[in-house]
Amino acid sequence: MNGGNGIAGASAPAILRAIGCEVIELFSAVDGNFPNHHPDPSKPENLRDLIQALRDTGAELGLAFDGDGDRLGIVTREGNNIYPDRQMMLFARDVLTRVPGGTVLFDVKCSQRLAPAIEAAGGVALMYKTGHSLIKAKMKAIEAEGKAAPLGGEMSGHIFFKERWYGFDDAIYCGARLLEIVSKSANPSRVLEDLPNAPSTPELNLKCAEGEHFTLMEQLKAKAEFTTATRIATIDGLRVEYADGFGLARPSNTTPVIVLRFEADTPAALARIQDDFRAQFARVNPEIVLPF
């Protein structure tokens, strides 16, 4: 368990031990200077120490927490990062056994494989805007209509359980729910490794001047011509879907960056989709330097 010197380190080890886990601790001491690494489990570079600890100790799974304890990162025994959209597949399968037909929300950054996994488990898949407050509000709105919204999640690592919980994001509780599910298998890491996957990028950030990211995004919407796309969703930036993958560009709500992410069925398709986005950004500004 990597506490990242964030607040989860003060309570997560004892809670995990109380539910029967053997816990090997990394960076549990709360220290707002974050002397070991930035406490953001969505960034692969912040999981290196956890991956090394798994190799050194032979532990079954690695859990990593962010600074304020509301986002969870998961690493398998093999050292592979199970991104939150794949975590959501596992949680949806479990939750929907008790809430059949429930709506499961996810944000625009999530995998194309998530919606089919939700539907195969008997749920209604709903893609929505990024933002933990927005997801929570949408879950409440669905329930106000008399429908069930037992689960929501974001690619950043915020997971919202309404079934058997209160609908807010708590990474320690999320980790406990994960452990409850995988503990039923003799090989917990294999349960996670077997979740649907595809070649993809992590979240990429195009840094802009303050306010410029909104202007650039509007220009991209106005000038881009994604002629081979099968669907373009504009609920939050541009999510351009193809027969074999997707690309996303959206303005961050909190920092002056455009967030980018790509996924495809094959590495060749991933490269082609990224090339398409490069061409569309060049229509707006030929001098722009992209992070991919």
Salt bridges, closest charged atoms under 4 A:
GLU25 OE2 - ARG17 NH1 2.92
ASP40 OD1 - ARG71 NH1 3.00
GLU60 OE2 - ARG77 NH2 2.77
ASP66 OD2 - ARG71 NE 3.21
ASP70 OD2 - HIS158 ND1 3.87
ASP85 OD2 - ARG261 NH1 3.46
ASP94 OD2 - ARG98 NH2 2.74
ASP94 OD2 - ARG177 NH2 3.85
GLU143 OE1 - LYS162 NZ 2.77
GLU145 OE1 - LYS147 NZ 3.74
GLU163 OE2 - ARG98 NE 2.52
GLU163 OE1 - ARG177 NH2 2.62
ASP169 OD1 - LYS136 NZ 3.58
ASP169 OD2 - HIS158 ND1 2.57
GLU180 OE2 - ARG164 NH2 3.15
GLU180 OE1 - ARG177 NE 3.95
ASP194 OD1 - ARG190 NH1 3.24
GLU203 OE1 - LYS109 NZ 2.77
GLU218 OE2 - LYS221 NZ 3.96
GLU225 OE2 - ARG283 NH2 3.13
ASP236 OD2 - ARG250 NE 2.90
GLU241 OE2 - ARG231 NH1 3.66
GLU241 OE2 - ARG239 NE 2.84
ASP244 OD1 - ARG272 NH2 2.84
GLU263 OE2 - ARG113 NH1 3.79
ASP265 OD1 - ARG113 NH2 3.02
ASP275 OD1 - ARG278 NH1 2.55
